[in-house]
Amino acid sequence: MPKHLNSTAKKLIASLIDYIEKERDNGGPLLPLQAVRERVAQALNVSSSTVSAISNAVKNNELLKSPSKYRPYPKSVTDITHLNVDSIRNAIYEKVSKWKHRWRCLENNLMKRNFYKQ
């Protein structure tokens, strides 16, 4: 049964084909055959440290895992009841009304001292 490949795997295969064709046109290997990790890194267009890390994981029988796709932190609350919405709205209105009151007091004081004119 054929295996479906994602775009990253297809790019790796394309770069491997390109590398092998370059070796064919060169009449031999571009790098010495003893430099296995360097040849793999150059053929796949990845860093040699990536190849070494994967090679070590395979030698130690570790599972090759892709990065986690889940958030490391919980999502914010999205299901808010009407009671919570009302209490949030009331808290905002209270803060705004206090701010307006403070602004009016400040405005009046500045007008008395002739620093502010409407």
Secondary structure, DSSP 4 states (H G I P E B T S, - for coil): -PPP--HHHHHHHHHHHHHHHHHHHHTS-SS-TT-HHHHHHHHHT--HHHHHHHHHHHHTT----PPP-S-SSPPPP----HHHHHHHHHHHHHHHHHHHHHHHHHHHHHHHTTS---
